[in-house]
Amino acid sequence: MNAVHPKKLLLSKWTAVRPLARDKHFLVARVILPEPPATRIDEVDIEAVHSRTSRRIAWRELRDETLWRQGWV
């Protein structure tokens, strides 16, 4: 399990174990803040480094080592 804290995700680098739409390297471009500020952060926007496409995922997916590796590998 990747050790990740949601408040330190912004601009962190990630490598997809299996490329997503031919993109492998991603950067957390935005942390989606919850509507009531007292609740927990659930989602982030990741941006592909090469194609600049963006997608929204649950930040907890980044903890799964079968899907993501921390850093650009």
C-alpha positions in Angstrom: 0.0 0.0 0.0 1.3 3.4 -1.0 1.5 5.7 2.1 -0.4 8.8 1.1 -2.0 11.6 3.0 -4.8 13.5 1.2 -3.5 16.9 2.2 -0.1 16.3 0.6 -1.4 15.0 -2.7 -1.3 18.3 -4.7 1.4 18.2 -7.4 2.5 14.6 -6.4 3.7 12.4 -9.3 2.2 9.0 -10.1 2.8 6.2 -12.6 -0.1 4.0 -13.8 0.8 0.3 -13.6 -1.3 -0.2 -16.7 -1.4 2.8 -19.1 -4.7 4.7 -19.2 -5.5 5.8 -22.8 -1.8 5.5 -23.7 -0.8 7.7 -20.8 1.4 6.4 -18.0 2.7 9.3 -16.0 0.3 11.6 -14.1 0.4 14.6 -11.8 -2.2 15.4 -9.1 -3.4 18.7 -10.6 -6.2 19.5 -8.1 -7.5 18.2 -4.8 -11.3 18.5 -4.8 -12.4 20.0 -1.5 -15.7 18.8 -0.1 -18.7 21.1 0.0 -19.0 21.1 3.8 -15.4 21.8 4.8 -15.6 19.6 7.9 -15.9 16.4 5.8 -13.0 14.4 4.3 -11.3 14.9 1.0 -12.5 12.1 -1.4 -11.5 13.0 -5.0 -8.5 14.4 -6.9 -8.0 15.5 -10.5 -5.0 13.8 -12.1 -3.5 15.1 -15.3 -1.5 13.1 -17.8 1.9 14.6 -18.3 2.2 13.8 -22.0 -1.3 14.5 -23.3 -2.5 16.9 -20.7 -5.9 15.1 -20.4 -7.5 15.2 -16.9 -9.6 12.7 -15.1 -11.2 12.7 -11.6 -10.5 9.7 -9.4 -11.0 8.8 -5.7 -7.7 9.6 -4.0 -7.8 6.3 -2.2 -7.2 4.5 -5.6 -3.7 5.9 -5.4 -3.0 3.8 -2.4 -3.5 0.6 -4.4 -0.1 -0.7 -5.6 -1.8 -2.9 -8.3 -3.0 0.3 -10.0 -0.5 3.1 -9.1 3.1 3.6 -8.2 4.3 6.7 -6.4 6.7 8.8 -8.4 7.6 8.5 -12.1 8.9 5.0 -12.6 
